[in-house]
Amino acid sequence: MAFDKSIAAFEAAYKVIPGGVDSPVRAFNSVGGTPPFIEYGKGAYLYDIDGNRYIDYVQSWGPLIFGHCDEDIESAVIETAKKGLSFGAPTMLETELAQEIVALFDTIDKIRFVSSGTEAVMSAIRLARGFTGKDDIVKFTGCYHGHSDSLLVQAGSGLATFGSPSSPGVPADLTKHTLLAKYNDIESVKKCFEDSTEGIACVIIEPIAGNMGLVPASEEFLQALRALCDAHGTLLIFDEVMSGFRASLTGAQGITTVKPDMVTLGKVIGAGMPVGAFGARKEIMAFLSPEGPVYQAGTLSGNPVAMAAGLASLRKLKKNPTLYVELGNKAKKLMDGFKKAAEAVNIPIVTDVRGSMFGFFFSDKPIKNFEEALHNDTKTFAKFHKGMLDKGIYLACSSFEAGFISTALTDEMIDETIKAAYEVLKEIRG
């Protein structure tokens, strides 16, 4: 494949945009090479400015569950855009999308829309603190909840530690109330509760982690987490910005028996438009301004074009009860194919699937947390990523990211992808 135009475009971007990209992972730093500059997408395919075509397993990092340029979603966006792009005033579309979501989740009585997942999580944590009157929060190493200051922390050497900033520009005072625990390790969470002198307002978790690779929380761990939060009057927040409407129609909550107190959502409810949301039972949401004292606002929140896209996407999802079975089968077929291809050349690999989400590590043992994920063979992944890209397969450009299946993906495309995986892994093995 030729990448001359993308290389030139990256060089031009680098002169006016930090790192040449508007989100760090896009720079391909962990896999090497130059990121293809995309011209357009259609269905399960991406096309770059050099004319190369790729089978897309990223789907804009999750939201495009129906693939690129779905006709129904596209029509809804165009018709709404003709009426105006934004008003900064209430519209019926906000209420309609809220009604659709509330009807699906028995843990949500009311929901508020924002413009990003970062904003949703930041707001949910503020609300949890306001509702409980406590300051400390617990997050898990390897779970990404956006780039707000109090969540940009790194773990210490112990099982649980008060967070220290993992980015310059974040004062230690803003992270001192963030305690870190180990994913799938309830003892580390108990240690956080013991260490907190001011009380813990909330525990926030990706019940299906998608930012350390695909690493689900075990049912036993989530049950223990729920019991611990109940015992301490602490709110449990499920960050389902990535897994919501991806793992199932109700995200991780369609798989686990554990119910959270609050939920953050995004991705699919925007269908490619920038959207986030957070919701909870009515007595919690009543603390949110203008009903209550906890302030949160956003000029573009509930943007009508984004609401129209989300409505079209959710209504299509609800019309097809077998859709998630079909997507899950495709994800399993893909991962089974990767596993057989790796085993054929004696390269260790572990895979996992949750609904339309999939993940794989070049590792000889299952991955249960971020510490274990850090020991996966990132060098083999980088070689695999480049080889697959050269063969027209667009995978997430980090071994710590999940992949996504769209309804536009066919069995023939999966067969093509598996064939490419055999060839690339054989070349890597030498």
DOVEX-476274 format. One record per residue (C-alpha): x negated, y, z negated; residue in three letters; residue number from 1. Coordinates in nm, 2 decimals, m for minus. Layout:
- X;Y;Z;ALA;NUM
...
This chain:
- 0.00;0.00;0.00;MET;1
- m0.11;0.36;0.07;ALA;2
- m0.09;0.61;m0.21;PHE;3
- m0.26;0.91;m0.04;ASP;4
- 0.03;1.15;m0.09;LYS;5
- 0.09;1.04;m0.45;SER;6
- m0.28;1.10;m0.53;ILE;7
- m0.26;1.45;m0.38;ALA;8
- 0.07;1.52;m0.56;ALA;9
- m0.08;1.41;m0.89;PHE;10
- m0.38;1.63;m0.84;GLU;11
- m0.15;1.93;m0.77;ALA;12
- 0.07;1.85;m1.07;ALA;13
- m0.24;1.82;m1.29;TYR;14
- m0.33;2.19;m1.22;LYS;15
- 0.01;2.32;m1.35;VAL;16
- 0.15;2.05;m1.58;ILE;17
- m0.05;1.91;m1.88;PRO;18
- m0.18;1.57;m1.77;GLY;19
- 0.02;1.61;m1.45;GLY;20
- 0.33;1.47;m1.61;VAL;21
- 0.62;1.59;m1.83;ASP;22
- 0.62;1.27;m2.05;SER;23
- 0.29;1.11;m2.14;PRO;24
- 0.35;0.75;m2.05;VAL;25
- 0.42;0.85;m1.69;ARG;26
- 0.05;0.93;m1.64;ALA;27
- m0.04;0.56;m1.62;PHE;28
- m0.32;0.61;m1.87;ASN;29
- m0.27;0.26;m2.03;SER;30
- m0.27;0.08;m1.69;VAL;31
- m0.50;0.29;m1.48;GLY;32
- m0.45;0.43;m1.13;GLY;33
- m0.23;0.70;m1.00;THR;34
- 0.15;0.70;m1.07;PRO;35
- 0.36;0.69;m0.75;PRO;36
- 0.55;1.01;m0.70;PHE;37
- 0.91;0.91;m0.64;ILE;38
- 1.11;1.06;m0.35;GLU;39
- 1.44;0.87;m0.41;TYR;40
- 1.61;0.56;m0.54;GLY;41
- 1.88;0.34;m0.40;LYS;42
- 2.03;0.04;m0.59;GLY;43
- 1.76;m0.16;m0.73;ALA;44
- 1.49;0.01;m0.52;TYR;45
- 1.26;0.31;m0.57;LEU;46
- 1.09;0.48;m0.27;TYR;47
- 0.78;0.70;m0.32;ASP;48
- 0.65;0.99;m0.11;ILE;49
- 0.41;0.76;0.07;ASP;50
- 0.71;0.55;0.20;GLY;51
- 0.64;0.25;m0.03;ASN;52
- 0.94;0.06;m0.16;ARG;53
- 0.96;m0.10;m0.51;TYR;54
- 1.19;m0.33;m0.69;ILE;55
- 1.26;m0.12;m1.00;ASP;56
- 1.26;m0.28;m1.34;TYR;57
- 1.24;0.05;m1.53;VAL;58
- 1.57;0.21;m1.41;GLN;59
- 1.47;0.55;m1.55;SER;60
- 1.38;0.37;m1.88;TRP;61
- 1.72;0.22;m1.92;GLY;62
- 2.02;0.45;m1.83;PRO;63
- 2.08;0.32;m1.48;LEU;64
- 2.26;0.00;m1.56;ILE;65
- 2.43;0.02;m1.22;PHE;66
- 2.11;0.11;m1.04;GLY;67
- 2.02;0.42;m0.85;HIS;68
- 2.29;0.63;m0.67;CYS;69
- 2.59;0.42;m0.78;ASP;70
- 2.88;0.55;m0.57;GLU;71
- 3.13;0.58;m0.86;ASP;72
- 2.89;0.77;m1.09;ILE;73
- 2.76;0.98;m0.80;GLU;74
- 3.11;1.08;m0.70;SER;75
- 3.20;1.17;m1.06;ALA;76
- 2.89;1.39;m1.09;VAL;77
- 2.95;1.57;m0.76;ILE;78
- 3.31;1.64;m0.82;GLU;79
- 3.24;1.78;m1.17;THR;80
- 2.94;1.98;m1.05;ALA;81
- 3.17;2.16;m0.80;LYS;82
- 3.37;2.30;m1.09;LYS;83
- 3.06;2.43;m1.27;GLY;84
- 2.74;2.29;m1.41;LEU;85
- 2.78;2.42;m1.77;SER;86
- 3.02;2.64;m1.97;PHE;87
- 2.89;2.63;m2.33;GLY;88
- 3.26;2.58;m2.42;ALA;89
- 3.48;2.27;m2.49;PRO;90
- 3.60;2.05;m2.21;THR;91
- 3.83;1.75;m2.20;MET;92
- 3.55;1.54;m2.07;LEU;93
- 3.38;1.55;m2.41;GLU;94
- 3.69;1.43;m2.58;THR;95
- 3.75;1.15;m2.33;GLU;96
- 3.39;1.02;m2.36;LEU;97
- 3.41;1.04;m2.74;ALA;98
- 3.73;0.84;m2.74;GLN;99
- 3.58;0.57;m2.52;GLU;100
- 3.28;0.53;m2.75;ILE;101
- 3.48;0.55;m3.08;VAL;102
- 3.72;0.28;m2.94;ALA;103
- 3.42;0.04;m2.89;LEU;104
- 3.24;0.08;m3.23;PHE;105
- 3.42;0.01;m3.55;ASP;106
- 3.13;0.19;m3.73;THR;107
- 3.20;0.52;m3.56;ILE;108
- 3.50;0.74;m3.64;ASP;109
- 3.36;1.06;m3.49;LYS;110
- 3.07;1.13;m3.26;ILE;111
- 2.87;1.44;m3.16;ARG;112
- 2.70;1.47;m2.82;PHE;113
- 2.35;1.63;m2.78;VAL;114
- 2.11;1.65;m2.49;SER;115
- 1.85;1.39;m2.58;SER;116
- 1.77;1.09;m2.80;GLY;117
- 1.52;1.29;m2.99;THR;118
- 1.78;1.55;m3.08;GLU;119
- 2.03;1.28;m3.17;ALA;120
- 1.80;1.11;m3.42;VAL;121
- 1.67;1.44;m3.56;MET;122
- 2.03;1.55;m3.62;SER;123
- 2.14;1.22;m3.77;ALA;124
- 1.86;1.23;m4.02;ILE;125
- 1.94;1.58;m4.12;ARG;126
- 2.30;1.47;m4.17;LEU;127
- 2.20;1.17;m4.38;ALA;128
- 1.99;1.40;m4.60;ARG;129
- 2.28;1.64;m4.64;GLY;130
- 2.53;1.37;m4.71;PHE;131
- 2.32;1.18;m4.97;THR;132
- 2.14;1.48;m5.13;GLY;133
- 1.81;1.29;m5.10;LYS;134
- 1.50;1.39;m4.91;ASP;135
- 1.29;1.07;m4.83;ASP;136
- 1.35;0.85;m4.53;ILE;137
- 1.21;0.52;m4.42;VAL;138
- 1.11;0.43;m4.07;LYS;139
- 0.92;0.13;m3.93;PHE;140
- 0.58;0.13;m3.77;THR;141
- 0.62;0.08;m3.40;GLY;142
- 0.98;0.21;m3.38;CYS;143
- 1.00;0.53;m3.18;TYR;144
- 1.27;0.77;m3.26;HIS;145
- 1.17;1.07;m3.06;GLY;146
- 0.91;1.33;m3.11;HIS;147
- 1.06;1.54;m3.39;SER;148
- 0.80;1.64;m3.66;ASP;149
- 0.92;1.42;m3.95;SER;150
- 0.90;1.10;m3.73;LEU;151
- 0.56;1.15;m3.58;LEU;152
- 0.38;0.96;m3.84;VAL;153
- 0.13;0.67;m3.86;GLN;154
- 0.11;0.38;m4.10;ALA;155
- m0.15;0.36;m4.38;GLY;156
- m0.34;0.05;m4.48;SER;157
- m0.08;m0.09;m4.72;GLY;158
- 0.26;m0.24;m4.66;LEU;159
- 0.42;0.09;m4.72;ALA;160
- 0.28;0.44;m4.74;THR;161
- 0.39;0.80;m4.72;PHE;162
- 0.35;0.91;m4.37;GLY;163
- 0.07;1.13;m4.24;SER;164
- 0.10;1.32;m3.91;PRO;165
- m0.01;1.13;m3.60;SER;166
- m0.02;1.44;m3.39;SER;167
- m0.19;1.78;m3.43;PRO;168
- 0.07;2.05;m3.47;GLY;169
- 0.27;1.85;m3.73;VAL;170
- 0.20;1.98;m4.08;PRO;171
- 0.16;1.71;m4.35;ALA;172
- 0.44;1.89;m4.55;ASP;173
- 0.69;1.78;m4.28;LEU;174
- 0.60;1.41;m4.30;THR;175
- 0.54;1.37;m4.67;LYS;176
- 0.90;1.26;m4.71;HIS;177
- 0.87;0.99;m4.44;THR;178
- 0.78;0.64;m4.57;LEU;179
- 0.66;0.37;m4.34;LEU;180
- 0.75;0.00;m4.35;ALA;181
- 0.66;m0.30;m4.15;LYS;182
- 0.92;m0.43;m3.90;TYR;183
- 1.08;m0.76;m3.99;ASN;184
- 0.92;m0.74;m4.34;ASP;185
- 1.17;m0.67;m4.62;ILE;186
- 0.91;m0.66;m4.89;GLU;187
- 0.75;m0.36;m4.73;SER;188
- 1.09;m0.18;m4.74;VAL;189
- 1.13;m0.27;m5.10;LYS;190
- 0.79;m0.11;m5.16;LYS;191
- 0.91;0.21;m5.00;CYS;192
- 1.20;0.23;m5.24;PHE;193
- 0.97;0.17;m5.53;GLU;194
- 0.73;0.45;m5.41;ASP;195
- 1.00;0.71;m5.36;SER;196
- 1.05;0.93;m5.66;THR;197
- 1.31;1.16;m5.50;GLU;198
- 1.54;0.89;m5.35;GLY;199
- 1.58;0.76;m5.00;ILE;200
- 1.84;0.93;m4.78;ALA;201
- 1.83;0.68;m4.50;CYS;202
- 1.65;0.39;m4.34;VAL;203
- 1.63;0.42;m3.96;ILE;204
- 1.55;0.13;m3.74;ILE;205
- 1.57;0.02;m3.38;GLU;206
- 1.76;m0.31;m3.44;PRO;207
- 1.62;m0.41;m3.10;ILE;208
- 1.29;m0.24;m3.08;ALA;209
- 1.20;m0.13;m2.72;GLY;210
- 0.90;0.09;m2.78;ASN;211
- 0.65;m0.18;m2.91;MET;212
- 0.76;m0.40;m2.63;GLY;213
- 1.09;m0.58;m2.67;LEU;214
- 1.08;m0.70;m3.04;VAL;215
- 1.42;m0.77;m3.20;PRO;216
- 1.48;m0.75;m3.57;ALA;217
- 1.58;m1.09;m3.72;SER;218
- 1.93;m1.13;m3.85;GLU;219
- 1.80;m1.22;m4.19;GLU;220
- 1.59;m0.90;m4.20;PHE;221
- 1.88;m0.68;m4.10;LEU;222
- 2.11;m0.85;m4.36;GLN;223
- 1.85;m0.79;m4.63;ALA;224
- 1.81;m0.43;m4.52;LEU;225
- 2.18;m0.37;m4.54;ARG;226
- 2.19;m0.51;m4.89;ALA;227
- 1.90;m0.30;m5.00;LEU;228
- 2.05;0.02;m4.86;CYS;229
- 2.38;m0.06;m5.04;ASP;230
- 2.21;m0.11;m5.37;ALA;231
- 2.04;0.23;m5.35;HIS;232
- 2.31;0.44;m5.20;GLY;233
- 2.10;0.48;m4.89;THR;234
- 2.24;0.52;m4.53;LEU;235
- 2.14;0.27;m4.27;LEU;236
- 2.09;0.42;m3.93;ILE;237
- 2.07;0.21;m3.61;PHE;238
- 1.88;0.39;m3.34;ASP;239
- 2.05;0.24;m3.03;GLU;240
- 1.94;0.51;m2.79;VAL;241
- 1.77;0.23;m2.59;MET;242
- 1.97;m0.08;m2.68;SER;243
- 2.32;0.08;m2.69;GLY;244
- 2.53;m0.05;m2.39;PHE;245
- 2.21;m0.24;m2.28;ARG;246
- 2.19;m0.53;m2.52;ALA;247
- 2.57;m0.57;m2.50;SER;248
- 2.87;m0.34;m2.46;LEU;249
- 2.82;m0.24;m2.82;THR;250
- 2.45;m0.27;m2.82;GLY;251
- 2.28;m0.46;m3.11;ALA;252
- 2.60;m0.44;m3.30;GLN;253
- 2.75;m0.69;m3.05;GLY;254
- 2.48;m0.94;m3.15;ILE;255
- 2.42;m0.89;m3.52;THR;256
- 2.68;m0.92;m3.80;THR;257
- 2.52;m0.62;m3.98;VAL;258
- 2.70;m0.29;m3.96;LYS;259
- 2.51;0.04;m3.99;PRO;260
- 2.64;0.36;m4.15;ASP;261
- 2.53;0.58;m3.86;MET;262
- 2.44;0.52;m3.50;VAL;263
- 2.24;0.71;m3.25;THR;264
- 2.30;0.66;m2.88;LEU;265
- 2.18;0.78;m2.54;GLY;266
- 2.05;0.65;m2.21;LYS;267
- 2.35;0.47;m2.06;VAL;268
- 2.61;0.72;m2.18;ILE;269
- 2.43;0.97;m1.96;GLY;270
- 2.39;0.73;m1.66;ALA;271
- 2.08;0.92;m1.56;GLY;272
- 2.18;1.26;m1.70;MET;273
- 2.02;1.39;m2.02;PRO;274
- 2.25;1.29;m2.31;VAL;275
- 2.22;1.17;m2.67;GLY;276
- 2.48;1.12;m2.94;ALA;277
- 2.51;1.04;m3.31;PHE;278
- 2.82;0.90;m3.49;GLY;279
- 2.94;0.76;m3.82;ALA;280
- 3.25;0.71;m4.03;ARG;281
- 3.46;1.03;m4.08;LYS;282
- 3.35;1.11;m4.43;GLU;283
- 2.98;1.13;m4.32;ILE;284
- 3.06;1.33;m4.01;MET;285
- 3.27;1.57;m4.22;ALA;286
- 2.95;1.71;m4.36;PHE;287
- 2.85;1.83;m4.01;LEU;288
- 2.91;2.20;m3.92;SER;289
- 3.16;2.35;m3.86;PRO;290
- 3.35;2.11;m4.09;GLU;291
- 3.07;2.08;m4.34;GLY;292
- 2.75;2.25;m4.45;PRO;293
- 2.49;2.06;m4.23;VAL;294
- 2.41;2.27;m3.93;TYR;295
- 2.35;2.14;m3.58;GLN;296
- 2.41;2.30;m3.25;ALA;297
- 2.32;2.29;m2.88;GLY;298
- 2.41;2.52;m2.59;THR;299
- 2.41;2.23;m2.34;LEU;300
- 2.56;1.97;m2.57;SER;301
- 2.85;1.80;m2.41;GLY;302
- 2.74;1.92;m2.06;ASN;303
- 3.04;1.84;m1.83;PRO;304
- 2.83;1.69;m1.56;VAL;305
- 2.66;1.46;m1.80;ALA;306
- 2.99;1.37;m1.97;MET;307
- 3.14;1.28;m1.63;ALA;308
- 2.84;1.05;m1.55;ALA;309
- 2.88;0.88;m1.89;GLY;310
- 3.25;0.84;m1.85;LEU;311
- 3.21;0.68;m1.51;ALA;312
- 2.94;0.44;m1.64;SER;313
- 3.12;0.33;m1.95;LEU;314
- 3.45;0.28;m1.77;ARG;315
- 3.28;0.05;m1.52;LYS;316
- 3.12;m0.14;m1.80;LEU;317
- 3.45;m0.20;m1.98;LYS;318
- 3.62;m0.32;m1.66;LYS;319
- 3.38;m0.61;m1.62;ASN;320
- 3.37;m0.84;m1.93;PRO;321
- 3.13;m1.09;m1.77;THR;322
- 2.88;m0.82;m1.67;LEU;323
- 2.64;m0.87;m1.97;TYR;324
- 2.64;m1.25;m1.92;VAL;325
- 2.54;m1.19;m1.56;GLU;326
- 2.27;m0.94;m1.65;LEU;327
- 2.14;m1.16;m1.93;GLY;328
- 2.11;m1.46;m1.69;ASN;329
- 1.91;m1.25;m1.45;LYS;330
- 1.68;m1.12;m1.72;ALA;331
- 1.63;m1.48;m1.84;LYS;332
- 1.56;m1.60;m1.49;LYS;333
- 1.30;m1.33;m1.45;LEU;334
- 1.13;m1.41;m1.78;MET;335
- 1.14;m1.78;m1.73;ASP;336
- 0.97;m1.72;m1.39;GLY;337
- 0.70;m1.51;m1.55;PHE;338
- 0.64;m1.77;m1.81;LYS;339
- 0.61;m2.05;m1.56;LYS;340
- 0.37;m1.84;m1.35;ALA;341
- 0.15;m1.76;m1.64;ALA;342
- 0.15;m2.12;m1.77;GLU;343
- 0.05;m2.24;m1.42;ALA;344
- m0.28;m2.06;m1.45;VAL;345
- m0.32;m2.10;m1.83;ASN;346
- m0.26;m1.74;m1.92;ILE;347
- m0.08;m1.71;m2.26;PRO;348
- 0.25;m1.52;m2.25;ILE;349
- 0.56;m1.48;m2.47;VAL;350
- 0.89;m1.34;m2.34;THR;351
- 1.22;m1.22;m2.48;ASP;352
- 1.56;m1.11;m2.35;VAL;353
- 1.84;m0.92;m2.51;ARG;354
- 2.13;m0.86;m2.27;GLY;355
- 2.00;m0.66;m1.98;SER;356
- 1.67;m0.58;m2.16;MET;357
- 1.36;m0.79;m2.13;PHE;358
- 1.00;m0.79;m2.25;GLY;359
- 0.68;m0.99;m2.23;PHE;360
- 0.34;m0.99;m2.39;PHE;361
- 0.02;m1.16;m2.28;PHE;362
- m0.02;m1.33;m2.62;SER;363
- m0.04;m1.69;m2.75;ASP;364
- 0.20;m1.63;m3.04;LYS;365
- 0.54;m1.46;m3.09;PRO;366
- 0.54;m1.09;m3.17;ILE;367
- 0.75;m0.98;m3.48;LYS;368
- 0.61;m0.63;m3.55;ASN;369
- 0.39;m0.36;m3.42;PHE;370
- 0.07;m0.49;m3.59;GLU;371
- 0.11;m0.81;m3.39;GLU;372
- 0.20;m0.63;m3.07;ALA;373
- m0.13;m0.44;m3.09;LEU;374
- m0.31;m0.77;m3.05;HIS;375
- m0.15;m0.85;m2.71;ASN;376
- m0.39;m0.86;m2.41;ASP;377
- m0.35;m0.51;m2.28;THR;378
- m0.63;m0.56;m2.03;LYS;379
- m0.45;m0.85;m1.86;THR;380
- m0.13;m0.64;m1.87;PHE;381
- m0.30;m0.35;m1.69;ALA;382
- m0.44;m0.58;m1.42;LYS;383
- m0.09;m0.75;m1.39;PHE;384
- 0.08;m0.41;m1.36;HIS;385
- m0.15;m0.29;m1.08;LYS;386
- m0.12;m0.61;m0.89;GLY;387
- 0.26;m0.61;m0.91;MET;388
- 0.28;m0.25;m0.81;LEU;389
- 0.06;m0.32;m0.51;ASP;390
- 0.32;m0.59;m0.42;LYS;391
- 0.61;m0.35;m0.45;GLY;392
- 0.72;m0.44;m0.81;ILE;393
- 0.78;m0.14;m1.04;TYR;394
- 0.73;m0.25;m1.40;LEU;395
- 0.70;m0.03;m1.71;ALA;396
- 0.35;0.12;m1.72;CYS;397
- 0.28;0.00;m2.08;SER;398
- 0.27;m0.33;m2.25;SER;399
- 0.46;m0.16;m2.53;PHE;400
- 0.78;m0.08;m2.33;GLU;401
- 1.08;m0.29;m2.25;ALA;402
- 1.21;m0.36;m1.90;GLY;403
- 1.57;m0.33;m1.77;PHE;404
- 1.79;m0.52;m1.53;ILE;405
- 2.05;m0.34;m1.32;SER;406
- 2.36;m0.48;m1.15;THR;407
- 2.20;m0.39;m0.82;ALA;408
- 1.93;m0.65;m0.87;LEU;409
- 1.98;m0.97;m0.67;THR;410
- 1.86;m1.32;m0.72;ASP;411
- 1.65;m1.28;m0.40;GLU;412
- 1.48;m0.98;m0.56;MET;413
- 1.41;m1.18;m0.87;ILE;414
- 1.26;m1.46;m0.66;ASP;415
- 1.04;m1.21;m0.48;GLU;416
- 0.93;m1.07;m0.81;THR;417
- 0.84;m1.42;m0.95;ILE;418
- 0.65;m1.51;m0.64;LYS;419
- 0.45;m1.19;m0.67;ALA;420
- 0.38;m1.27;m1.04;ALA;421
- 0.24;m1.61;m0.94;TYR;422
- 0.01;m1.45;m0.69;GLU;423
- m0.11;m1.17;m0.92;VAL;424
- m0.17;m1.40;m1.22;LEU;425
- m0.36;m1.64;m1.00;LYS;426
- m0.58;m1.36;m0.88;GLU;427
- m0.64;m1.24;m1.24;ILE;428
- m0.73;m1.59;m1.35;ARG;429
- m0.98;m1.61;m1.06;GLY;430
